[in-house]
């Protein structure tokens, strides 16, 4: 279930961000650590 929620959040963020930085492939290419669901929620509630 967490994967489905994460995918939905990423889809929205990619749609909302003209640079589409919220994309797993870009994170992998740049060797950036991915946020967990909890970290993502915490980030957006700040």
Secondary structure, 3 states (H helix, E strand, C coil): CHHHHHHHHHHHHHHHCCCCCCCHHHHHHCCCCCCCHHHHHHHHCC
